[in-house]
Amino acid sequence: MGISMSLHRGPTRTMTEHHIADERLAEYSKGVLGEPQLREVEEHLLICERCRARLTEFDNEWGLNG
Ligand SMILES: [Zn+2]
């Protein structure tokens, strides 16, 4: 009875679409993001320079409007 593992082979996709959404970054910047998502955003920011740069843009935006 051989068990076929071929079903485990899925299509290889790039994982680059896991960036943080604009509105989520905005919420994080305003400090209104809840705990579960807050963790995700912070963990992503640690490894993603691009999203960190976008976050500083949001920070500047609120600063100017304040
Ligand atoms: Zn990112």
PDB file of the backbone (N, CA, C, O) and the ligand in Angstrom, with CONECT records:
HET     ZN  A 101       1
ATOM      1  N   MET A   1       0.834  -1.216   0.000  1.00  0.00           N
ATOM      2  CA  MET A   1       0.000   0.000   0.000  1.00  0.00           C
ATOM      3  C   MET A   1       0.864   1.260   0.000  1.00  0.00           C
ATOM      4  O   MET A   1       1.239   1.760   1.060  1.00  0.00           O
ATOM      5  N   GLY A   2       1.161   1.744  -1.129  1.00  0.00           N
ATOM      6  CA  GLY A   2       1.980   2.962  -1.189  1.00  0.00           C
ATOM      7  C   GLY A   2       1.129   4.213  -1.071  1.00  0.00           C
ATOM      8  O   GLY A   2       0.087   4.359  -1.711  1.00  0.00           O
ATOM      9  N   ILE A   3       1.611   5.096  -0.237  1.00  0.00           N
ATOM     10  CA  ILE A   3       0.904   6.370  -0.076  1.00  0.00           C
ATOM     11  C   ILE A   3       1.545   7.417  -0.982  1.00  0.00           C
ATOM     12  O   ILE A   3       2.725   7.741  -0.850  1.00  0.00           O
ATOM     13  N   SER A   4       0.770   7.913  -1.864  1.00  0.00           N
ATOM     14  CA  SER A   4       1.302   8.912  -2.787  1.00  0.00           C
ATOM     15  C   SER A   4       1.373  10.286  -2.134  1.00  0.00           C
ATOM     16  O   SER A   4       0.391  10.762  -1.565  1.00  0.00           O
ATOM     17  N   MET A   5       2.530  10.913  -2.217  1.00  0.00           N
ATOM     18  CA  MET A   5       2.704  12.232  -1.632  1.00  0.00           C
ATOM     19  C   MET A   5       2.597  13.328  -2.688  1.00  0.00           C
ATOM     20  O   MET A   5       2.881  14.498  -2.432  1.00  0.00           O
ATOM     21  N   SER A   6       2.180  12.917  -3.874  1.00  0.00           N
ATOM     22  CA  SER A   6       2.202  13.885  -4.973  1.00  0.00           C
ATOM     23  C   SER A   6       1.220  15.029  -4.749  1.00  0.00           C
ATOM     24  O   SER A   6       1.386  16.118  -5.297  1.00  0.00           O
ATOM     25  N   LEU A   7       0.189  14.769  -3.930  1.00  0.00           N
ATOM     26  CA  LEU A   7      -0.789  15.836  -3.699  1.00  0.00           C
ATOM     27  C   LEU A   7      -0.206  17.002  -2.902  1.00  0.00           C
ATOM     28  O   LEU A   7      -0.732  18.115  -2.915  1.00  0.00           O
ATOM     29  N   HIS A   8       0.916  16.707  -2.195  1.00  0.00           N
ATOM     30  CA  HIS A   8       1.528  17.755  -1.380  1.00  0.00           C
ATOM     31  C   HIS A   8       2.275  18.779  -2.209  1.00  0.00           C
ATOM     32  O   HIS A   8       2.614  19.864  -1.739  1.00  0.00           O
ATOM     33  N   ARG A   9       2.525  18.404  -3.462  1.00  0.00           N
ATOM     34  CA  ARG A   9       3.287  19.335  -4.291  1.00  0.00           C
ATOM     35  C   ARG A   9       2.370  20.386  -4.904  1.00  0.00           C
ATOM     36  O   ARG A   9       1.674  20.114  -5.883  1.00  0.00           O
ATOM     37  N   GLY A  10       2.369  21.546  -4.347  1.00  0.00           N
ATOM     38  CA  GLY A  10       1.559  22.639  -4.876  1.00  0.00           C
ATOM     39  C   GLY A  10       2.379  23.476  -5.826  1.00  0.00           C
ATOM     40  O   GLY A  10       3.586  23.284  -5.969  1.00  0.00           O
ATOM     41  N   PRO A  11       1.712  24.402  -6.469  1.00  0.00           N
ATOM     42  CA  PRO A  11       2.433  25.292  -7.375  1.00  0.00           C
ATOM     43  C   PRO A  11       3.386  26.192  -6.594  1.00  0.00           C
ATOM     44  O   PRO A  11       3.022  26.725  -5.546  1.00  0.00           O
ATOM     45  N   THR A  12       4.584  26.359  -7.096  1.00  0.00           N
ATOM     46  CA  THR A  12       5.546  27.220  -6.412  1.00  0.00           C
ATOM     47  C   THR A  12       5.243  28.679  -6.720  1.00  0.00           C
ATOM     48  O   THR A  12       5.323  29.130  -7.863  1.00  0.00           O
ATOM     49  N   ARG A  13       4.896  29.394  -5.666  1.00  0.00           N
ATOM     50  CA  ARG A  13       4.583  30.814  -5.858  1.00  0.00           C
ATOM     51  C   ARG A  13       5.541  31.669  -5.042  1.00  0.00           C
ATOM     52  O   ARG A  13       6.079  31.234  -4.024  1.00  0.00           O
ATOM     53  N   THR A  14       5.736  32.865  -5.501  1.00  0.00           N
ATOM     54  CA  THR A  14       6.596  33.771  -4.740  1.00  0.00           C
ATOM     55  C   THR A  14       5.827  34.304  -3.536  1.00  0.00           C
ATOM     56  O   THR A  14       4.625  34.557  -3.620  1.00  0.00           O
ATOM     57  N   MET A  15       6.518  34.470  -2.434  1.00  0.00           N
ATOM     58  CA  MET A  15       5.873  34.899  -1.202  1.00  0.00           C
ATOM     59  C   MET A  15       5.993  36.406  -1.004  1.00  0.00           C
ATOM     60  O   MET A  15       5.964  36.891   0.128  1.00  0.00           O
ATOM     61  N   THR A  16       6.123  37.122  -2.064  1.00  0.00           N
ATOM     62  CA  THR A  16       6.398  38.559  -1.942  1.00  0.00           C
ATOM     63  C   THR A  16       5.131  39.385  -1.801  1.00  0.00           C
ATOM     64  O   THR A  16       5.201  40.605  -1.650  1.00  0.00           O
ATOM     65  N   GLU A  17       3.970  38.733  -1.847  1.00  0.00           N
ATOM     66  CA  GLU A  17       2.727  39.493  -1.754  1.00  0.00           C
ATOM     67  C   GLU A  17       2.222  39.579  -0.315  1.00  0.00           C
ATOM     68  O   GLU A  17       1.035  39.795  -0.072  1.00  0.00           O
ATOM     69  N   HIS A  18       3.141  39.408   0.632  1.00  0.00           N
ATOM     70  CA  HIS A  18       2.742  39.449   2.034  1.00  0.00           C
ATOM     71  C   HIS A  18       3.006  40.794   2.689  1.00  0.00           C
ATOM     72  O   HIS A  18       3.091  40.904   3.912  1.00  0.00           O
ATOM     73  N   HIS A  19       3.132  41.812   1.849  1.00  0.00           N
ATOM     74  CA  HIS A  19       3.378  43.128   2.432  1.00  0.00           C
ATOM     75  C   HIS A  19       2.131  43.639   3.157  1.00  0.00           C
ATOM     76  O   HIS A  19       1.013  43.175   2.933  1.00  0.00           O
ATOM     77  N   ILE A  20       2.371  44.604   4.024  1.00  0.00           N
ATOM     78  CA  ILE A  20       1.279  45.139   4.829  1.00  0.00           C
ATOM     79  C   ILE A  20       0.447  46.114   4.000  1.00  0.00           C
ATOM     80  O   ILE A  20       0.985  46.945   3.269  1.00  0.00           O
ATOM     81  N   ALA A  21      -0.875  45.997   4.128  1.00  0.00           N
ATOM     82  CA  ALA A  21      -1.766  46.871   3.378  1.00  0.00           C
ATOM     83  C   ALA A  21      -1.641  48.317   3.859  1.00  0.00           C
ATOM     84  O   ALA A  21      -1.325  48.583   5.019  1.00  0.00           O
ATOM     85  N   ASP A  22      -1.895  49.235   2.938  1.00  0.00           N
ATOM     86  CA  ASP A  22      -1.773  50.656   3.268  1.00  0.00           C
ATOM     87  C   ASP A  22      -2.612  51.044   4.475  1.00  0.00           C
ATOM     88  O   ASP A  22      -2.133  51.707   5.395  1.00  0.00           O
ATOM     89  N   GLU A  23      -3.877  50.618   4.458  1.00  0.00           N
ATOM     90  CA  GLU A  23      -4.758  51.023   5.557  1.00  0.00           C
ATOM     91  C   GLU A  23      -4.300  50.441   6.895  1.00  0.00           C
ATOM     92  O   GLU A  23      -4.484  51.048   7.949  1.00  0.00           O
ATOM     93  N   ARG A  24      -3.699  49.253   6.828  1.00  0.00           N
ATOM     94  CA  ARG A  24      -3.196  48.637   8.056  1.00  0.00           C
ATOM     95  C   ARG A  24      -1.988  49.403   8.586  1.00  0.00           C
ATOM     96  O   ARG A  24      -1.845  49.625   9.788  1.00  0.00           O
ATOM     97  N   LEU A  25      -1.123  49.798   7.653  1.00  0.00           N
ATOM     98  CA  LEU A  25       0.038  50.606   8.050  1.00  0.00           C
ATOM     99  C   LEU A  25      -0.418  51.925   8.651  1.00  0.00           C
ATOM    100  O   LEU A  25       0.168  52.413   9.618  1.00  0.00           O
ATOM    101  N   ALA A  26      -1.467  52.498   8.073  1.00  0.00           N
ATOM    102  CA  ALA A  26      -2.004  53.760   8.580  1.00  0.00           C
ATOM    103  C   ALA A  26      -2.525  53.588   9.994  1.00  0.00           C
ATOM    104  O   ALA A  26      -2.272  54.420  10.865  1.00  0.00           O
ATOM    105  N   GLU A  27      -3.255  52.505  10.216  1.00  0.00           N
ATOM    106  CA  GLU A  27      -3.778  52.223  11.554  1.00  0.00           C
ATOM    107  C   GLU A  27      -2.640  52.021  12.552  1.00  0.00           C
ATOM    108  O   GLU A  27      -2.695  52.493  13.688  1.00  0.00           O
ATOM    109  N   TYR A  28      -1.613  51.311  12.102  1.00  0.00           N
ATOM    110  CA  TYR A  28      -0.463  51.080  12.967  1.00  0.00           C
ATOM    111  C   TYR A  28       0.208  52.399  13.308  1.00  0.00           C
ATOM    112  O   TYR A  28       0.612  52.630  14.447  1.00  0.00           O
ATOM    113  N   SER A  29       0.321  53.248  12.320  1.00  0.00           N
ATOM    114  CA  SER A  29       0.958  54.546  12.522  1.00  0.00           C
ATOM    115  C   SER A  29       0.179  55.408  13.500  1.00  0.00           C
ATOM    116  O   SER A  29       0.762  56.138  14.301  1.00  0.00           O
ATOM    117  N   LYS A  30      -1.151  55.317  13.430  1.00  0.00           N
ATOM    118  CA  LYS A  30      -1.996  56.104  14.332  1.00  0.00           C
ATOM    119  C   LYS A  30      -2.074  55.487  15.721  1.00  0.00           C
ATOM    120  O   LYS A  30      -2.512  56.129  16.677  1.00  0.00           O
ATOM    121  N   GLY A  31      -1.639  54.223  15.819  1.00  0.00           N
ATOM    122  CA  GLY A  31      -1.657  53.558  17.119  1.00  0.00           C
ATOM    123  C   GLY A  31      -3.026  53.002  17.474  1.00  0.00           C
ATOM    124  O   GLY A  31      -3.319  52.793  18.652  1.00  0.00           O
ATOM    125  N   VAL A  32      -3.874  52.756  16.470  1.00  0.00           N
ATOM    126  CA  VAL A  32      -5.215  52.245  16.738  1.00  0.00           C
ATOM    127  C   VAL A  32      -5.354  50.773  16.371  1.00  0.00           C
ATOM    128  O   VAL A  32      -6.448  50.212  16.430  1.00  0.00           O
ATOM    129  N   LEU A  33      -4.229  50.144  15.989  1.00  0.00           N
ATOM    130  CA  LEU A  33      -4.292  48.749  15.557  1.00  0.00           C
ATOM    131  C   LEU A  33      -4.382  47.810  16.764  1.00  0.00           C
ATOM    132  O   LEU A  33      -3.663  47.979  17.749  1.00  0.00           O
ATOM    133  N   GLY A  34      -5.271  46.821  16.675  1.00  0.00           N
ATOM    134  CA  GLY A  34      -5.475  45.862  17.765  1.00  0.00           C
ATOM    135  C   GLY A  34      -4.345  44.845  17.861  1.00  0.00           C
ATOM    136  O   GLY A  34      -3.498  44.757  16.973  1.00  0.00           O
ATOM    137  N   GLU A  35      -4.342  44.083  18.945  1.00  0.00           N
ATOM    138  CA  GLU A  35      -3.235  43.196  19.257  1.00  0.00           C
ATOM    139  C   GLU A  35      -2.860  42.147  18.206  1.00  0.00           C
ATOM    140  O   GLU A  35      -1.690  42.067  17.831  1.00  0.00           O
ATOM    141  N   PRO A  36      -3.810  41.338  17.716  1.00  0.00           N
ATOM    142  CA  PRO A  36      -3.364  40.288  16.792  1.00  0.00           C
ATOM    143  C   PRO A  36      -2.648  40.854  15.565  1.00  0.00           C
ATOM    144  O   PRO A  36      -1.577  40.385  15.180  1.00  0.00           O
ATOM    145  N   GLN A  37      -3.259  41.864  14.966  1.00  0.00           N
ATOM    146  CA  GLN A  37      -2.669  42.453  13.766  1.00  0.00           C
ATOM    147  C   GLN A  37      -1.415  43.257  14.090  1.00  0.00           C
ATOM    148  O   GLN A  37      -0.469  43.310  13.304  1.00  0.00           O
ATOM    149  N   LEU A  38      -1.431  43.882  15.266  1.00  0.00           N
ATOM    150  CA  LEU A  38      -0.279  44.669  15.689  1.00  0.00           C
ATOM    151  C   LEU A  38       0.983  43.825  15.674  1.00  0.00           C
ATOM    152  O   LEU A  38       2.034  44.261  15.204  1.00  0.00           O
ATOM    153  N   ARG A  39       0.862  42.606  16.196  1.00  0.00           N
ATOM    154  CA  ARG A  39       1.987  41.675  16.216  1.00  0.00           C
ATOM    155  C   ARG A  39       2.477  41.371  14.799  1.00  0.00           C
ATOM    156  O   ARG A  39       3.675  41.395  14.518  1.00  0.00           O
ATOM    157  N   GLU A  40       1.516  41.085  13.916  1.00  0.00           N
ATOM    158  CA  GLU A  40       1.879  40.748  12.542  1.00  0.00           C
ATOM    159  C   GLU A  40       2.643  41.880  11.880  1.00  0.00           C
ATOM    160  O   GLU A  40       3.667  41.676  11.228  1.00  0.00           O
ATOM    161  N   VAL A  41       2.111  43.080  12.070  1.00  0.00           N
ATOM    162  CA  VAL A  41       2.737  44.243  11.444  1.00  0.00           C
ATOM    163  C   VAL A  41       4.147  44.439  11.990  1.00  0.00           C
ATOM    164  O   VAL A  41       5.086  44.658  11.224  1.00  0.00           O
ATOM    165  N   GLU A  42       4.300  44.362  13.305  1.00  0.00           N
ATOM    166  CA  GLU A  42       5.608  44.582  13.901  1.00  0.00           C
ATOM    167  C   GLU A  42       6.613  43.537  13.436  1.00  0.00           C
ATOM    168  O   GLU A  42       7.773  43.853  13.169  1.00  0.00           O
ATOM    169  N   GLU A  43       6.158  42.287  13.342  1.00  0.00           N
ATOM    170  CA  GLU A  43       7.055  41.229  12.893  1.00  0.00           C
ATOM    171  C   GLU A  43       7.467  41.421  11.446  1.00  0.00           C
ATOM    172  O   GLU A  43       8.607  41.149  11.069  1.00  0.00           O
ATOM    173  N   HIS A  44       6.529  41.893  10.640  1.00  0.00           N
ATOM    174  CA  HIS A  44       6.858  42.130   9.236  1.00  0.00           C
ATOM    175  C   HIS A  44       7.812  43.305   9.095  1.00  0.00           C
ATOM    176  O   HIS A  44       8.734  43.273   8.281  1.00  0.00           O
ATOM    177  N   LEU A  45       7.585  44.330   9.884  1.00  0.00           N
ATOM    178  CA  LEU A  45       8.443  45.512   9.813  1.00  0.00           C
ATOM    179  C   LEU A  45       9.890  45.170  10.163  1.00  0.00           C
ATOM    180  O   LEU A  45      10.826  45.793   9.663  1.00  0.00           O
ATOM    181  N   LEU A  46      10.057  44.175  11.026  1.00  0.00           N
ATOM    182  CA  LEU A  46      11.405  43.771  11.420  1.00  0.00           C
ATOM    183  C   LEU A  46      12.193  43.227  10.239  1.00  0.00           C
ATOM    184  O   LEU A  46      13.409  43.400  10.163  1.00  0.00           O
ATOM    185  N   ILE A  47      11.495  42.568   9.314  1.00  0.00           N
ATOM    186  CA  ILE A  47      12.188  41.905   8.212  1.00  0.00           C
ATOM    187  C   ILE A  47      12.018  42.629   6.895  1.00  0.00           C
ATOM    188  O   ILE A  47      12.669  42.273   5.913  1.00  0.00           O
ATOM    189  N   CYS A  48      11.154  43.643   6.848  1.00  0.00           N
ATOM    190  CA  CYS A  48      10.865  44.282   5.563  1.00  0.00           C
ATOM    191  C   CYS A  48      11.203  45.774   5.593  1.00  0.00           C
ATOM    192  O   CYS A  48      10.499  46.577   6.205  1.00  0.00           O
ATOM    193  N   GLU A  49      12.271  46.111   4.931  1.00  0.00           N
ATOM    194  CA  GLU A  49      12.726  47.490   4.882  1.00  0.00           C
ATOM    195  C   GLU A  49      11.749  48.368   4.113  1.00  0.00           C
ATOM    196  O   GLU A  49      11.575  49.545   4.428  1.00  0.00           O
ATOM    197  N   ARG A  50      11.117  47.786   3.106  1.00  0.00           N
ATOM    198  CA  ARG A  50      10.210  48.542   2.251  1.00  0.00           C
ATOM    199  C   ARG A  50       8.997  49.049   3.045  1.00  0.00           C
ATOM    200  O   ARG A  50       8.612  50.213   2.937  1.00  0.00           O
ATOM    201  N   CYS A  51       8.415  48.167   3.829  1.00  0.00           N
ATOM    202  CA  CYS A  51       7.244  48.557   4.605  1.00  0.00           C
ATOM    203  C   CYS A  51       7.613  49.542   5.711  1.00  0.00           C
ATOM    204  O   CYS A  51       6.808  50.396   6.084  1.00  0.00           O
ATOM    205  N   ARG A  52       8.816  49.421   6.226  1.00  0.00           N
ATOM    206  CA  ARG A  52       9.280  50.373   7.224  1.00  0.00           C
ATOM    207  C   ARG A  52       9.365  51.764   6.627  1.00  0.00           C
ATOM    208  O   ARG A  52       8.999  52.749   7.267  1.00  0.00           O
ATOM    209  N   ALA A  53       9.848  51.839   5.396  1.00  0.00           N
ATOM    210  CA  ALA A  53       9.950  53.130   4.718  1.00  0.00           C
ATOM    211  C   ALA A  53       8.557  53.711   4.499  1.00  0.00           C
ATOM    212  O   ALA A  53       8.349  54.914   4.658  1.00  0.00           O
ATOM    213  N   ARG A  54       7.598  52.849   4.131  1.00  0.00           N
ATOM    214  CA  ARG A  54       6.230  53.315   3.916  1.00  0.00           C
ATOM    215  C   ARG A  54       5.629  53.794   5.237  1.00  0.00           C
ATOM    216  O   ARG A  54       4.853  54.749   5.265  1.00  0.00           O
ATOM    217  N   LEU A  55       5.988  53.134   6.307  1.00  0.00           N
ATOM    218  CA  LEU A  55       5.458  53.518   7.613  1.00  0.00           C
ATOM    219  C   LEU A  55       5.907  54.926   7.991  1.00  0.00           C
ATOM    220  O   LEU A  55       5.118  55.705   8.526  1.00  0.00           O
ATOM    221  N   THR A  56       7.154  55.253   7.721  1.00  0.00           N
ATOM    222  CA  THR A  56       7.635  56.595   8.056  1.00  0.00           C
ATOM    223  C   THR A  56       6.903  57.645   7.233  1.00  0.00           C
ATOM    224  O   THR A  56       6.709  58.769   7.695  1.00  0.00           O
ATOM    225  N   GLU A  57       6.497  57.292   6.020  1.00  0.00           N
ATOM    226  CA  GLU A  57       5.710  58.221   5.214  1.00  0.00           C
ATOM    227  C   GLU A  57       4.364  58.496   5.872  1.00  0.00           C
ATOM    228  O   GLU A  57       3.893  59.633   5.889  1.00  0.00           O
ATOM    229  N   PHE A  58       3.754  57.455   6.409  1.00  0.00           N
ATOM    230  CA  PHE A  58       2.479  57.631   7.109  1.00  0.00           C
ATOM    231  C   PHE A  58       2.681  58.483   8.353  1.00  0.00           C
ATOM    232  O   PHE A  58       1.876  59.366   8.650  1.00  0.00           O
ATOM    233  N   ASP A  59       3.752  58.216   9.071  1.00  0.00           N
ATOM    234  CA  ASP A  59       4.037  58.989  10.283  1.00  0.00           C
ATOM    235  C   ASP A  59       4.149  60.470   9.952  1.00  0.00           C
ATOM    236  O   ASP A  59       3.616  61.322  10.663  1.00  0.00           O
ATOM    237  N   ASN A  60       4.853  60.762   8.860  1.00  0.00           N
ATOM    238  CA  ASN A  60       5.005  62.160   8.452  1.00  0.00           C
ATOM    239  C   ASN A  60       3.661  62.771   8.089  1.00  0.00           C
ATOM    240  O   ASN A  60       3.403  63.938   8.385  1.00  0.00           O
ATOM    241  N   GLU A  61       2.804  61.983   7.448  1.00  0.00           N
ATOM    242  CA  GLU A  61       1.501  62.484   7.018  1.00  0.00           C
ATOM    243  C   GLU A  61       0.665  62.939   8.210  1.00  0.00           C
ATOM    244  O   GLU A  61       0.117  64.041   8.210  1.00  0.00           O
ATOM    245  N   TRP A  62       0.571  62.086   9.218  1.00  0.00           N
ATOM    246  CA  TRP A  62      -0.225  62.464  10.392  1.00  0.00           C
ATOM    247  C   TRP A  62       0.411  63.664  11.087  1.00  0.00           C
ATOM    248  O   TRP A  62      -0.286  64.531  11.614  1.00  0.00           O
ATOM    249  N   GLY A  63       1.744  63.702  11.080  1.00  0.00           N
ATOM    250  CA  GLY A  63       2.441  64.807  11.724  1.00  0.00           C
ATOM    251  C   GLY A  63       2.090  66.137  11.091  1.00  0.00           C
ATOM    252  O   GLY A  63       1.888  67.130  11.790  1.00  0.00           O
ATOM    253  N   LEU A  64       2.015  66.160   9.753  1.00  0.00           N
ATOM    254  CA  LEU A  64       1.703  67.405   9.045  1.00  0.00           C
ATOM    255  C   LEU A  64       0.247  67.809   9.265  1.00  0.00           C
ATOM    256  O   LEU A  64      -0.061  68.996   9.371  1.00  0.00           O
ATOM    257  N   ASN A  65      -0.639  66.831   9.334  1.00  0.00           N
ATOM    258  CA  ASN A  65      -2.056  67.161   9.479  1.00  0.00           C
ATOM    259  C   ASN A  65      -2.443  67.537  10.922  1.00  0.00           C
ATOM    260  O   ASN A  65      -3.444  68.211  11.165  1.00  0.00           O
ATOM    261  N   GLY A  66      -1.623  67.082  11.851  1.00  0.00           N
ATOM    262  CA  GLY A  66      -1.955  67.329  13.233  1.00  0.00           C
ATOM    263  C   GLY A  66      -1.887  68.808  13.565  1.00  0.00           C
ATOM    264  O   GLY A  66      -2.142  69.197  14.705  1.00  0.00           O
TER     265      GLY A  66
HETATM  266 ZN    ZN A 101       6.747  44.458   3.386  1.00  0.00          ZN2+
END
